[in-house]
Amino acid sequence: MAKKVLVVDDEKLIVKGIRFSLEQDGMEVDCAYDGEEALKMATENAYDMILLDIMLPGEDGFSLAETMIEREIPVLFLTAKTAVNDRVRGLRLGAEDYMLKPFEPEELLARVENILRRARKERTRFVF
């Protein structure tokens, strides 16, 4: 079954590129362009992971990540916020990874696959 990913970023061109890369790898991709839309979609759908920008209109990515992580949805921050304190904050919130823009699609795909693989192992580890 295809993995379902939510991409949250207010830059439509970036979202389009990410969506293309993930769909080429066989994933099902939904997109949101602000925190409110992302929260609504995550409430109505089950996602295997979320790629999340930090600088969003309305609710920022850090706040949104807290909600997603509480729901046990793996989060990968994909952002232009390069400061060490932002990266540390994101990881300490419980994000699986933190990737800086600009990025190479091949590296993004490898990180997404790694997070999905770890999440699958974590879920099956307790099934007998």
C-alpha positions in Angstrom: 0.0 0.0 0.0 1.3 3.5 -0.9 2.5 5.7 1.9 0.5 8.8 2.4 2.4 12.0 3.0 1.3 15.6 3.8 3.5 18.4 2.5 2.9 21.7 4.2 4.6 24.8 2.7 3.3 28.1 1.6 5.7 28.2 -1.5 3.6 26.5 -4.2 6.6 25.9 -6.5 8.4 24.0 -3.8 5.3 22.0 -3.0 4.9 21.1 -6.6 8.5 19.8 -6.9 8.2 17.8 -3.6 4.9 16.3 -4.7 6.3 15.2 -8.0 9.4 13.6 -6.4 7.3 11.7 -3.8 4.7 10.6 -6.3 7.4 9.3 -8.7 8.5 7.1 -5.8 5.0 5.7 -5.4 3.7 7.8 -2.5 0.3 9.4 -2.2 0.7 13.1 -1.5 -1.6 15.8 -0.1 -0.6 19.4 0.1 -1.5 22.2 2.5 -0.3 25.8 2.2 -0.8 27.1 5.8 -1.1 25.7 9.3 -4.8 25.8 9.6 -5.3 23.8 6.3 -2.7 21.3 7.4 -4.3 20.8 10.8 -7.7 20.2 9.2 -6.3 17.7 6.7 -4.4 15.8 9.4 -7.6 15.6 11.4 -9.6 14.2 8.5 -6.9 11.9 7.0 -4.3 9.4 8.2 -0.8 10.3 7.2 2.4 8.2 7.4 4.4 11.4 7.8 4.4 15.1 7.3 7.0 17.4 5.6 6.6 20.7 7.3 7.9 24.2 6.7 8.3 26.4 9.8 7.5 29.8 8.4 3.8 29.5 7.5 0.9 31.9 7.4 -1.0 31.7 10.7 0.1 28.9 12.9 3.9 28.3 12.6 5.4 24.9 11.9 6.8 24.5 15.4 3.2 24.7 16.9 1.8 22.5 14.2 4.6 19.9 14.7 3.7 19.6 18.4 0.2 18.6 17.5 1.3 16.1 14.8 4.0 14.5 17.1 1.4 14.1 19.8 -0.7 12.2 17.3 2.4 10.1 16.5 2.8 11.3 13.0 6.5 11.5 12.0 7.6 15.1 11.1 10.4 16.1 8.8 11.0 19.9 9.0 11.9 21.3 5.6 12.8 24.9 6.0 15.0 27.9 5.2 15.5 28.6 9.0 19.1 27.7 9.2 19.9 28.9 12.8 21.2 26.2 15.1 18.7 27.1 17.8 15.8 26.5 15.3 17.3 23.1 14.3 17.7 22.1 17.9 14.2 23.3 18.8 12.7 21.2 16.0 14.6 18.1 16.9 13.8 18.6 20.6 10.1 18.9 19.8 10.4 15.4 18.5 10.8 15.8 14.7 12.4 12.9 13.0 14.7 15.1 10.9 15.4 18.7 9.9 16.4 19.6 6.4 17.4 22.9 5.0 16.2 24.6 1.8 17.5 24.6 -0.8 17.7 20.8 -1.0 18.4 18.1 -3.5 15.2 16.1 -4.3 17.3 12.8 -4.2 18.4 13.6 -0.6 14.9 14.5 0.5 13.5 11.3 -0.9 16.2 9.3 0.9 15.4 11.0 4.2 11.6 10.4 3.7 12.2 6.8 2.9 14.4 6.4 6.0 11.8 8.0 8.3 9.0 5.8 6.8 11.2 2.7 7.3 12.0 3.5 10.9 8.3 4.2 11.6 7.3 0.9 10.1 9.9 -0.9 12.2 8.7 0.9 15.3 5.0 -0.1 14.7 5.8 -3.8 13.9 8.3 -4.2 16.8 5.4 -4.6 19.3 3.2 -6.9 17.1 3.6 -10.6 17.9 
